[in-house]
């Protein structure tokens, strides 16, 4: 228990003088104060949980800013995906009267199961488990661009499956060109 307390004290001694800089950085890159506060909190939690991996205390500032930058980029990508697919998602939810979180998860797993294995694995590791692209590359093998391609294809595949499900439910015969899943 003493090591844990020493670990916490050391972390917060390093964090306190840099907290204003981190907050200012978060406000500068986020669109509003609430997002900035969330980013600061997520950064602190992430930094604290991985503090034992920091080899040099002199690098703590760049350690914090790197975490904040990566979290912001990750959150922005999710927001863009949701914004770009908002109408499709809302239409699907409205059509199916989805208001049950367990049902949402079941639909997600059903759609994920229809993706090719490598794409499914990549999207789960990245979007659900929060692994970096480089970590996924190490797990799956291949190149970073290969992982990025699998993520893009998985997103396109999920969107196509969701659109296709909506069209089936609505009994529309309009062919959806995006319903084709890219198998690479």
MARKE-740493 format. One line per field, with one value per residue: x, y, z of N, C-alpha, C, O in turn; residue in one letter. Coordinates in pm, 1 decimal. Layout:
! residues N
n.px c(X_...);
n.py c(Y_...);
n.pz c(Z_...);
ca.px c(X_...);
ca.py c(Y_...);
ca.pz c(Z_...);
c.px c(X_...);
c.py c(Y_...);
c.pz c(Z_...);
o.px c(X_...);
o.py c(Y_...);
o.pz c(Z_...);
resn c(A_...);
! end
This chain:
! residues 184
n.px c(81.5_203.3_369.0_177.3_63.5_291.0_334.6_99.3_128.8_363.3_278.1_74.5_223.2_378.9_176.5_20.8_160.1_135.8_-124.4_-280.6_-169.3_-237.0_-516.8_-560.6_-463.1_-643.5_-883.5_-821.3_-810.3_-1053.5_-1405.3_-1575.5_-1616.8_-1708.5_-1639.2_-1365.9_-1316.0_-1390.5_-1196.0_-960.8_-1007.4_-1021.6_-765.3_-606.2_-684.8_-607.2_-331.0_-257.3_-321.0_-131.9_107.5_321.0_460.6_601.3_920.1_1096.9_1076.3_1106.1_987.4_720.5_539.5_521.3_427.1_168.8_48.9_64.8_-104.2_-345.4_-373.8_-397.8_-629.2_-813.7_-807.7_-902.9_-1161.1_-1265.4_-1267.0_-1459.8_-1681.0_-1705.5_-1764.3_-2013.1_-2155.0_-2146.5_-2296.2_-2528.6_-2799.3_-2866.5_-2831.2_-3016.0_-3253.3_-3263.9_-3286.6_-3531.3_-3705.4_-3694.3_-3773.2_-3583.9_-3475.4_-3360.0_-3070.7_-2946.0_-3055.8_-2946.7_-2677.7_-2696.5_-2777.1_-2552.8_-2353.5_-2460.5_-2441.5_-2164.0_-2081.0_-2122.9_-1921.0_-1602.2_-1350.3_-1095.2_-1152.7_-1360.5_-1227.1_-1036.0_-1197.9_-1330.8_-1115.7_-1015.8_-1235.7_-1399.9_-1237.9_-1033.6_-768.8_-460.7_-372.6_-121.3_-89.2_-285.9_-179.6_38.9_-93.0_-251.9_-74.3_99.2_83.0_70.4_-85.0_-238.7_-394.1_-537.4_-680.7_-837.4_-994.0_-1131.7_-1272.8_-1426.0_-1588.1_-1727.6_-1851.9_-2014.6_-2184.1_-2306.4_-2437.2_-2613.9_-2768.7_-2874.5_-3026.6_-3218.2_-3349.1_-3454.5_-3629.7_-3803.1_-3910.0_-3810.4_-3719.2_-3507.8_-3190.5_-2896.3_-2589.6_-2384.5_-2414.5_-2252.8_-1999.8_-1665.5_-1425.7_-1132.2);
n.py c(-120.0_119.3_169.9_224.5_462.1_627.1_624.1_753.1_1004.9_1096.3_1106.1_1307.6_1522.1_1578.6_1634.0_1856.2_2117.8_2132.1_2124.5_2352.7_2421.7_2190.6_2207.2_2447.1_2374.0_2170.3_2317.8_2472.2_2291.8_2165.0_2196.5_2307.8_2403.7_2194.1_1959.4_1996.6_1976.8_1710.7_1587.7_1657.3_1520.2_1251.1_1229.7_1258.3_1033.0_827.1_882.0_845.4_572.7_456.0_544.2_408.2_325.2_537.2_642.7_853.7_1126.9_1385.6_1388.4_1409.0_1618.2_1612.9_1355.4_1379.3_1560.9_1417.5_1202.2_1344.7_1458.6_1228.4_1111.0_1311.0_1310.0_1052.4_1070.7_1267.0_1135.4_941.7_1106.8_1223.6_997.4_927.9_1164.0_1166.9_945.5_984.8_1031.5_783.8_617.8_731.5_694.4_417.0_361.1_490.0_347.9_94.1_136.0_159.9_169.2_43.8_-37.7_-289.8_-412.0_-253.5_-327.8_-595.4_-569.6_-439.1_-640.0_-835.0_-713.8_-674.7_-939.4_-1007.7_-898.5_-944.2_-1142.5_-1018.1_-744.5_-714.6_-775.7_-568.4_-334.0_-376.5_-386.9_-125.6_69.0_-21.6_-135.5_46.8_35.6_145.2_223.8_126.2_-66.7_-245.9_-323.5_-468.1_-678.6_-790.8_-810.5_-722.0_-401.6_-54.0_99.1_-102.7_-175.5_63.1_58.3_-171.2_-80.9_133.0_-6.6_-171.4_15.6_119.4_-115.3_-172.8_48.7_3.5_-239.5_-157.9_31.9_-140.1_-313.5_-129.8_-72.3_-324.0_-357.1_-145.1_-230.3_-146.2_-149.8_-34.4_-53.6_-73.0_48.7_67.9_-149.1_-358.3_-548.9_-498.6_-732.1_-767.0);
n.pz c(0.0_63.1_-156.6_-351.5_-253.2_-263.1_-534.7_-623.2_-499.2_-621.2_-889.2_-877.6_-783.3_-1003.9_-1185.3_-1089.9_-1128.2_-1401.4_-1475.4_-1541.9_-1790.8_-1935.8_-1923.3_-2062.1_-2313.1_-2378.4_-2391.8_-2610.8_-2824.0_-2823.5_-2894.4_-2709.3_-2360.5_-2198.5_-2338.4_-2328.9_-2053.6_-2013.8_-2173.1_-2032.8_-1790.9_-1884.3_-1987.6_-1756.7_-1610.1_-1785.0_-1800.3_-1533.6_-1496.0_-1659.6_-1566.3_-1456.8_-1676.7_-1767.2_-1823.7_-1778.6_-1574.0_-1662.5_-1903.1_-1859.0_-1920.3_-2205.1_-2220.4_-2103.3_-2286.4_-2522.1_-2468.0_-2432.4_-2687.6_-2850.6_-2742.5_-2800.2_-3082.2_-3129.6_-3017.0_-3184.4_-3431.6_-3381.0_-3339.7_-3593.2_-3747.6_-3635.1_-3687.8_-3969.5_-4025.3_-3899.1_-3983.1_-4093.9_-3872.4_-3689.1_-3833.7_-3841.1_-3568.4_-3509.9_-3677.4_-3570.2_-3314.1_-3112.3_-2792.4_-2596.6_-2438.5_-2427.3_-2648.9_-2848.7_-2830.0_-2901.6_-3169.9_-3270.4_-3231.2_-3396.6_-3649.9_-3657.2_-3665.2_-3924.6_-4069.2_-4235.8_-4070.8_-4004.7_-4038.1_-3855.4_-3616.3_-3611.1_-3594.7_-3352.9_-3172.6_-3203.4_-3185.9_-2973.5_-2771.1_-2755.6_-2851.6_-2996.9_-3338.8_-3400.9_-3199.1_-3276.5_-3520.8_-3428.3_-3306.2_-3512.6_-3718.8_-4024.4_-4188.7_-4083.0_-4255.1_-4360.0_-4139.2_-4106.4_-4345.5_-4306.3_-4090.8_-4214.6_-4411.3_-4247.4_-4114.2_-4333.4_-4412.8_-4188.6_-4197.1_-4445.0_-4394.2_-4196.5_-4336.7_-4526.7_-4363.4_-4274.6_-4514.8_-4576.1_-4362.2_-4413.5_-4647.5_-4899.1_-5233.8_-5345.5_-5473.1_-5281.6_-5321.2_-5144.0_-4987.9_-5034.5_-4897.3_-4850.6_-4903.9_-4798.8);
ca.px c(0.0_292.5_411.3_63.3_54.8_407.3_305.3_-3.6_186.4_457.2_199.7_7.0_325.8_415.1_58.7_-31.1_210.8_106.9_-268.1_-330.9_-126.7_-318.8_-652.9_-557.8_-446.9_-770.6_-980.8_-781.9_-837.0_-1193.3_-1501.8_-1643.3_-1556.1_-1745.3_-1552.5_-1230.4_-1311.6_-1390.6_-1065.3_-864.6_-1033.8_-980.8_-618.8_-550.6_-710.2_-521.1_-192.8_-239.3_-322.8_-11.4_219.4_434.2_531.8_681.6_1057.7_1166.4_983.2_1122.3_901.3_581.5_457.6_492.6_345.5_30.9_-2.5_48.6_-227.6_-457.9_-385.1_-449.2_-768.9_-894.7_-816.6_-990.7_-1298.0_-1307.7_-1298.6_-1589.9_-1783.2_-1721.9_-1834.9_-2152.9_-2215.8_-2162.4_-2394.0_-2634.8_-2932.1_-2885.4_-2845.9_-3143.9_-3359.9_-3267.0_-3338.6_-3673.2_-3777.1_-3697.5_-3812.0_-3474.5_-3449.8_-3304.5_-2926.5_-2912.4_-3093.7_-2845.3_-2557.2_-2725.9_-2774.2_-2413.2_-2284.4_-2512.8_-2380.8_-2020.9_-2057.8_-2132.5_-1798.7_-1489.5_-1286.4_-989.9_-1218.2_-1433.4_-1128.0_-976.4_-1294.5_-1354.8_-996.4_-999.0_-1350.2_-1458.7_-1135.2_-948.2_-630.8_-408.3_-352.5_4.4_-113.8_-363.4_-84.1_117.0_-181.4_-297.2_32.9_83.0_131.7_-22.3_-182.9_-329.5_-489.5_-625.8_-770.8_-936.5_-1087.4_-1218.6_-1364.0_-1520.0_-1686.6_-1812.5_-1932.9_-2119.1_-2281.0_-2381.2_-2526.1_-2718.3_-2856.4_-2942.8_-3128.8_-3325.8_-3423.7_-3530.4_-3739.8_-3896.2_-3953.1_-3776.4_-3646.6_-3400.7_-3061.2_-2797.7_-2456.6_-2293.5_-2440.2_-2147.5_-1892.0_-1536.4_-1356.0_-986.2);
ca.py c(0.0_235.4_196.4_284.1_601.1_696.1_633.6_856.6_1133.7_1132.3_1143.5_1435.7_1625.9_1612.4_1683.7_1985.0_2237.7_2126.8_2112.9_2469.1_2407.1_2084.6_2260.8_2544.8_2298.0_2101.5_2419.0_2520.4_2193.8_2119.8_2296.3_2374.0_2380.4_2062.4_1862.1_2018.6_1918.1_1564.7_1549.4_1667.4_1407.7_1126.6_1232.1_1233.4_892.0_746.7_905.6_781.8_427.0_412.4_620.0_318.0_307.0_656.7_613.3_975.9_1227.0_1507.4_1373.8_1403.0_1714.6_1558.5_1236.3_1426.5_1620.8_1310.1_1131.9_1434.3_1470.1_1102.1_1095.1_1407.0_1258.9_934.9_1119.6_1339.5_1036.5_883.8_1208.5_1236.6_877.4_939.5_1275.4_1126.7_837.4_1020.5_1010.1_639.8_562.8_778.2_627.9_278.0_362.3_525.1_238.9_-23.0_178.1_117.8_250.4_-48.2_-49.6_-429.6_-437.0_-186.8_-410.0_-714.5_-529.0_-414.1_-767.8_-902.9_-650.2_-704.7_-1079.8_-1020.1_-846.6_-1037.8_-1154.1_-917.8_-614.6_-718.3_-769.5_-434.8_-234.0_-402.5_-344.8_19.4_148.1_-68.2_-156.4_164.2_11.2_234.1_157.0_51.9_-185.6_-338.5_-376.8_-570.8_-792.9_-851.5_-821.7_-636.2_-264.1_44.4_134.5_-217.0_-162.7_175.4_11.9_-261.8_1.7_204.2_-104.7_-216.6_123.3_120.1_-236.6_-155.6_145.3_-63.4_-338.0_-82.7_84.9_-254.3_-355.5_-30.7_-91.7_-448.2_-331.1_-54.3_-294.0_-70.3_-231.5_44.9_-118.4_6.2_14.5_59.1_-270.9_-455.2_-546.7_-517.1_-842.6_-766.9);
ca.pz c(0.0_65.6_-294.2_-420.7_-209.1_-316.9_-677.4_-639.0_-461.0_-726.8_-1007.1_-858.9_-772.9_-1140.8_-1256.5_-1041.5_-1196.6_-1545.5_-1494.1_-1615.9_-1930.9_-1994.8_-1938.4_-2171.7_-2437.4_-2404.7_-2436.6_-2742.9_-2930.6_-2818.0_-2940.6_-2598.1_-2229.4_-2146.2_-2404.5_-2276.6_-1918.4_-2031.8_-2225.1_-1922.3_-1700.0_-1949.5_-1996.9_-1623.1_-1576.7_-1871.3_-1758.8_-1402.4_-1513.2_-1731.0_-1511.8_-1433.6_-1803.9_-1792.4_-1782.9_-1740.9_-1523.0_-1742.2_-2021.3_-1813.6_-1994.3_-2338.4_-2192.6_-2086.0_-2409.2_-2620.8_-2431.8_-2462.7_-2832.2_-2905.5_-2699.9_-2877.0_-3219.2_-3125.4_-2994.4_-3304.7_-3534.6_-3346.4_-3362.9_-3738.4_-3792.6_-3592.3_-3762.0_-4109.4_-4034.0_-3804.6_-4039.3_-4106.2_-3737.3_-3633.9_-3906.9_-3794.2_-3431.5_-3515.5_-3742.5_-3482.8_-3180.0_-3024.9_-2674.8_-2500.2_-2461.8_-2453.8_-2787.0_-2930.2_-2827.7_-2981.2_-3310.3_-3303.8_-3244.8_-3515.9_-3766.4_-3653.7_-3701.8_-4069.7_-4130.3_-4241.2_-3939.6_-3982.2_-4021.9_-3728.9_-3509.7_-3610.5_-3547.2_-3210.2_-3098.8_-3209.5_-3140.6_-2848.1_-2669.2_-2747.9_-2889.4_-3102.0_-3467.1_-3392.0_-3117.6_-3360.0_-3616.8_-3359.8_-3280.5_-3637.1_-3816.6_-4141.1_-4182.6_-4027.0_-4359.5_-4369.0_-4028.4_-4140.0_-4451.7_-4245.6_-4013.1_-4308.1_-4471.8_-4144.2_-4095.6_-4453.0_-4407.8_-4087.1_-4250.2_-4551.5_-4331.1_-4128.0_-4442.1_-4585.8_-4267.3_-4276.0_-4639.5_-4563.9_-4269.3_-4479.5_-4772.2_-5018.6_-5331.2_-5401.7_-5446.0_-5209.6_-5369.6_-5030.6_-4910.7_-5063.2_-4799.6_-4917.1_-4838.0_-4816.8);
c.px c(86.0_339.1_301.7_50.3_170.8_388.2_206.0_52.7_279.9_382.5_140.1_104.6_370.9_298.4_21.4_27.8_175.4_-42.0_-326.4_-293.2_-211.0_-460.8_-660.5_-546.2_-579.2_-876.4_-949.3_-818.1_-980.8_-1286.5_-1573.8_-1579.6_-1588.4_-1659.9_-1409.6_-1216.0_-1309.2_-1254.4_-959.1_-882.9_-987.5_-828.5_-555.5_-568.4_-617.5_-374.8_-164.0_-231.2_-197.0_115.4_343.1_515.6_621.1_821.3_1130.3_1065.2_991.4_1029.7_752.4_490.9_423.4_407.6_198.3_-27.7_-20.9_-79.6_-348.9_-481.2_-444.4_-594.7_-860.2_-914.6_-913.6_-1137.0_-1351.5_-1345.3_-1434.0_-1702.3_-1810.6_-1798.9_-1983.6_-2222.6_-2242.0_-2270.6_-2515.3_-2773.6_-2963.1_-2911.6_-2980.5_-3262.2_-3375.9_-3328.0_-3487.9_-3756.0_-3795.5_-3738.1_-3706.8_-3460.3_-3389.1_-3157.2_-2884.9_-2946.6_-2991.2_-2720.2_-2578.7_-2720.2_-2630.7_-2338.1_-2332.0_-2447.6_-2230.8_-1992.6_-2063.1_-2010.4_-1694.5_-1410.8_-1183.7_-1048.8_-1289.7_-1336.5_-1069.4_-1072.9_-1325.0_-1236.2_-985.6_-1114.1_-1404.0_-1354.1_-1034.7_-801.1_-588.4_-389.8_-225.0_-12.0_-191.5_-272.2_-1.6_34.2_-214.3_-184.5_6.7_137.7_26.2_-126.8_-282.7_-435.7_-588.4_-726.4_-878.3_-1039.0_-1184.0_-1320.6_-1467.7_-1627.8_-1783.0_-1905.4_-2044.8_-2227.0_-2369.1_-2480.0_-2642.6_-2818.2_-2938.7_-3054.5_-3247.2_-3412.2_-3506.0_-3651.9_-3846.6_-3951.0_-3926.9_-3692.2_-3531.7_-3267.0_-2966.3_-2660.3_-2357.7_-2313.3_-2336.5_-2035.7_-1762.9_-1458.6_-1208.0_-920.2);
c.py c(126.6_271.4_266.0_431.5_683.1_722.9_747.0_994.6_1183.3_1179.3_1282.9_1550.8_1671.1_1679.0_1826.2_2107.0_2242.8_2126.6_2231.3_2462.0_2302.5_2134.9_2361.3_2475.7_2231.0_2200.5_2466.9_2421.0_2142.7_2232.0_2368.5_2332.9_2243.0_1951.9_1873.6_1957.8_1765.6_1515.4_1553.8_1550.2_1275.2_1117.2_1199.0_1087.1_801.6_759.4_836.6_629.0_373.2_480.8_532.6_294.6_426.9_634.0_736.4_1081.3_1358.4_1506.1_1376.6_1498.5_1661.2_1432.2_1276.3_1477.8_1516.8_1233.5_1216.5_1444.5_1344.5_1079.6_1188.3_1358.2_1141.3_977.7_1192.5_1243.2_972.0_981.4_1225.8_1117.2_886.8_1049.8_1235.9_1020.8_863.5_988.8_861.6_577.8_603.4_710.7_483.7_269.7_390.7_411.6_120.3_9.6_134.3_218.1_164.9_-71.7_-193.2_-465.8_-374.7_-272.6_-535.9_-683.0_-506.3_-545.4_-846.1_-845.6_-678.0_-847.1_-1101.8_-964.3_-957.0_-1031.2_-1045.4_-778.5_-607.6_-702.9_-629.2_-331.1_-253.0_-355.4_-192.5_94.7_106.3_-78.6_-42.7_141.5_111.5_152.8_73.3_-74.9_-290.7_-402.0_-488.2_-696.4_-866.6_-878.9_-728.3_-497.6_-173.7_82.5_20.7_-212.0_-50.4_135.6_-80.1_-183.8_75.7_109.6_-153.2_-111.1_128.5_-1.5_-226.8_-59.6_78.3_-164.0_-268.7_-25.9_-27.7_-304.4_-259.3_-49.7_-219.6_-427.0_-244.3_-109.4_-207.8_-158.9_-155.5_-22.1_-21.7_-39.4_-0.3_-68.7_-379.8_-440.1_-579.5_-623.2_-841.1_-773.5);
c.pz c(0.0_-74.8_-373.5_-383.0_-264.0_-466.0_-702.7_-608.0_-570.3_-852.1_-990.2_-835.8_-911.5_-1214.3_-1217.2_-1111.9_-1345.8_-1575.9_-1571.2_-1762.6_-2002.5_-2019.7_-2052.9_-2306.7_-2475.8_-2454.2_-2577.7_-2853.3_-2932.4_-2859.0_-2827.4_-2465.7_-2172.8_-2208.1_-2353.3_-2137.2_-1925.3_-2079.1_-2115.5_-1826.8_-1759.9_-1959.6_-1862.7_-1584.8_-1656.6_-1829.3_-1625.3_-1416.7_-1580.2_-1681.3_-1490.2_-1560.2_-1838.7_-1736.2_-1729.6_-1697.6_-1600.7_-1864.3_-1984.0_-1891.8_-2133.4_-2327.5_-2181.3_-2217.2_-2519.6_-2593.9_-2468.6_-2613.2_-2894.4_-2867.2_-2780.2_-3019.8_-3226.1_-3108.5_-3116.8_-3416.9_-3506.9_-3375.6_-3511.9_-3792.6_-3758.0_-3671.1_-3907.4_-4127.1_-3945.6_-3859.8_-4051.0_-3969.8_-3677.5_-3702.1_-3859.1_-3654.3_-3431.9_-3573.5_-3648.8_-3339.5_-3077.5_-2911.4_-2564.9_-2532.4_-2492.3_-2597.8_-2882.4_-2940.8_-2911.5_-3130.6_-3354.6_-3323.8_-3366.9_-3641.7_-3772.8_-3700.5_-3853.1_-4142.9_-4142.2_-4109.6_-3911.1_-3960.9_-3888.2_-3612.0_-3498.4_-3552.6_-3398.5_-3127.2_-3092.2_-3142.7_-3003.5_-2738.1_-2659.9_-2779.7_-2996.9_-3230.2_-3464.1_-3308.1_-3197.3_-3464.4_-3553.3_-3335.7_-3410.3_-3736.3_-3932.4_-4116.6_-4118.6_-4131.0_-4380.1_-4260.3_-4058.1_-4248.1_-4395.2_-4163.8_-4105.1_-4369.9_-4371.2_-4120.7_-4213.5_-4454.1_-4306.9_-4135.4_-4355.3_-4493.0_-4261.6_-4228.3_-4503.1_-4493.2_-4266.7_-4400.5_-4635.7_-4474.7_-4335.5_-4610.3_-4894.8_-5107.9_-5394.1_-5370.7_-5377.4_-5254.1_-5256.0_-4950.9_-4935.6_-4958.6_-4872.0_-4839.4_-4872.2_-4683.7);
o.px c(46.6_348.1_329.3_28.7_151.1_421.4_226.0_27.6_275.2_419.3_153.7_72.0_397.7_318.8_-6.8_-48.8_184.9_-80.7_-412.7_-374.9_-252.0_-518.6_-755.6_-612.0_-620.8_-950.4_-1039.8_-852.9_-1024.9_-1248.7_-1627.1_-1499.2_-1504.7_-1613.9_-1340.5_-1114.9_-1235.2_-1203.9_-876.1_-785.1_-921.3_-770.7_-461.3_-476.0_-556.4_-302.8_-58.1_-145.0_-160.0_219.0_456.1_629.4_705.4_838.6_1217.2_978.4_894.5_998.5_667.3_378.0_307.3_325.5_112.3_-139.6_-112.5_-155.0_-444.0_-595.1_-531.4_-674.6_-969.2_-1025.5_-995.7_-1225.6_-1469.7_-1442.9_-1513.1_-1806.3_-1925.9_-1889.2_-2069.4_-2335.7_-2347.5_-2329.6_-2595.2_-2855.5_-3074.6_-3002.1_-3051.4_-3359.7_-3487.4_-3410.3_-3563.8_-3864.9_-3899.8_-3737.8_-3738.3_-3436.1_-3369.8_-3123.3_-2796.8_-2874.1_-2953.8_-2663.7_-2488.8_-2665.0_-2591.0_-2266.6_-2253.5_-2403.8_-2176.5_-1892.5_-2013.5_-1997.6_-1698.2_-1405.8_-1185.5_-1001.2_-1280.9_-1361.7_-1054.8_-1033.0_-1343.1_-1253.9_-950.5_-1091.3_-1448.8_-1377.8_-957.6_-716.7_-670.1_-391.4_-221.1_44.6_-164.9_-285.1_24.8_85.8_-205.6_-199.0_-97.3_227.1_-89.8_-244.6_-398.5_-552.8_-708.7_-843.0_-995.6_-1157.7_-1303.9_-1439.1_-1583.9_-1745.7_-1904.2_-2022.2_-2157.6_-2346.2_-2491.2_-2594.3_-2756.2_-2939.1_-3058.2_-3164.5_-3362.5_-3534.9_-3617.5_-3762.2_-3966.1_-4030.0_-4011.4_-3605.4_-3465.6_-3234.4_-2958.4_-2619.6_-2258.4_-2238.5_-2333.5_-1984.9_-1754.6_-1429.5_-1165.0_-797.4);
o.py c(228.8_389.3_355.7_516.3_796.8_830.3_827.9_1090.3_1300.5_1279.6_1367.2_1665.7_1789.3_1769.2_1908.5_2194.2_2348.6_2128.3_2212.4_2492.6_2323.1_2108.4_2360.5_2514.8_2235.1_2170.6_2498.4_2461.8_2083.9_2349.2_2477.7_2239.8_2182.0_1861.6_1773.1_1894.5_1700.1_1413.9_1463.3_1487.5_1196.2_1010.0_1120.0_1024.9_710.0_659.7_776.5_564.8_257.6_475.6_579.3_248.4_418.8_609.5_723.6_1120.3_1434.2_1610.9_1349.4_1463.1_1664.7_1404.8_1213.5_1442.7_1527.9_1203.3_1166.7_1439.5_1352.9_1034.6_1149.6_1364.2_1132.3_926.9_1181.2_1265.4_950.4_943.5_1240.9_1133.7_857.4_1032.2_1267.6_1009.6_773.2_927.0_818.8_495.9_519.7_674.0_435.3_182.6_323.4_382.4_55.0_-78.1_79.6_336.7_211.3_-119.9_-215.3_-542.2_-434.8_-287.8_-578.2_-760.5_-548.8_-560.9_-914.8_-920.3_-702.1_-872.4_-1202.6_-980.8_-1053.6_-926.6_-986.2_-703.0_-507.8_-625.6_-576.8_-249.1_-155.0_-291.3_-136.8_175.5_191.0_-36.0_-37.1_221.1_156.6_29.7_-37.2_-179.0_-410.3_-520.8_-590.5_-807.9_-989.2_-961.0_-662.6_-478.1_-211.5_96.6_45.2_-240.5_-66.2_174.5_-69.2_-216.1_81.0_141.5_-173.6_-144.5_140.5_8.5_-267.4_-83.9_94.3_-172.1_-315.7_-34.6_-11.9_-334.3_-301.7_-43.7_-222.1_-472.0_-266.6_-42.8_-197.7_-233.0_-205.5_-44.5_96.1_-152.5_-72.0_-95.3_-481.0_-330.2_-677.6_-604.6_-908.2_-774.5);
o.pz c(-56.2_-109.0_-453.1_-469.6_-307.0_-516.2_-793.3_-681.3_-607.5_-913.2_-1078.9_-865.7_-932.9_-1295.5_-1304.3_-1152.9_-1408.1_-1692.7_-1656.9_-1849.6_-2116.7_-2125.0_-2131.1_-2403.1_-2591.5_-2547.9_-2654.9_-2964.1_-3031.1_-2857.8_-2846.9_-2459.8_-2106.3_-2138.2_-2336.4_-2106.9_-1852.0_-2031.1_-2106.4_-1786.1_-1692.6_-1942.3_-1856.1_-1532.5_-1601.5_-1823.4_-1607.4_-1356.7_-1559.7_-1747.5_-1504.1_-1551.8_-1928.0_-1616.8_-1643.4_-1775.7_-1604.5_-1920.9_-2068.7_-1925.6_-2174.0_-2415.1_-2243.2_-2254.4_-2601.0_-2686.4_-2528.8_-2659.7_-2981.0_-2949.3_-2822.4_-3072.8_-3317.4_-3177.4_-3149.3_-3488.6_-3598.6_-3429.6_-3552.6_-3874.7_-3841.2_-3716.2_-3962.3_-4234.6_-3920.7_-3791.8_-4020.9_-3953.5_-3621.7_-3636.6_-3839.5_-3626.0_-3362.2_-3524.1_-3649.0_-3253.1_-2971.8_-2933.7_-2452.5_-2640.5_-2575.4_-2661.5_-2983.1_-3049.1_-2984.3_-3208.7_-3463.1_-3422.8_-3432.3_-3729.2_-3880.6_-3767.4_-3903.3_-4264.2_-4066.0_-4045.0_-3803.2_-3876.1_-3816.7_-3519.6_-3387.9_-3469.8_-3326.3_-3023.6_-2988.2_-3052.6_-2926.2_-2625.0_-2564.2_-2738.5_-3077.2_-3228.8_-3518.2_-3341.6_-3185.8_-3493.9_-3616.5_-3343.9_-3417.0_-3826.8_-3937.5_-4034.3_-4102.5_-4098.3_-4413.9_-4285.3_-4037.7_-4242.6_-4431.1_-4166.5_-4077.9_-4379.6_-4406.2_-4108.5_-4195.8_-4491.5_-4334.8_-4116.8_-4354.6_-4538.0_-4267.4_-4207.1_-4528.0_-4539.6_-4259.1_-4392.5_-4687.7_-4505.7_-4316.3_-4677.2_-4983.7_-5061.6_-5485.2_-5254.1_-5412.3_-5227.8_-5268.5_-4856.9_-4865.7_-4936.2_-4945.8_-4721.2_-4966.0_-4675.7);
resn c(X_X_X_X_X_X_X_X_X_X_X_X_X_X_X_X_X_X_X_X_X_X_X_X_X_X_X_X_X_X_X_X_X_X_X_X_X_X_X_X_X_X_X_X_X_X_X_X_X_X_X_X_X_X_X_X_X_X_X_X_X_X_X_X_X_X_X_X_X_X_X_X_X_X_X_X_X_X_X_X_X_X_X_X_X_X_X_X_X_X_X_X_X_X_X_X_X_X_X_X_X_X_X_X_X_X_X_X_X_X_X_X_X_X_X_X_X_X_X_X_X_X_X_X_X_X_X_X_X_X_X_X_X_X_X_X_X_X_X_X_X_X_X_X_X_X_X_X_X_X_X_X_X_X_X_X_X_X_X_X_X_X_X_X_X_X_X_X_X_X_X_X_X_X_X_X_X_X_X_X_X_X_X_X);
! end
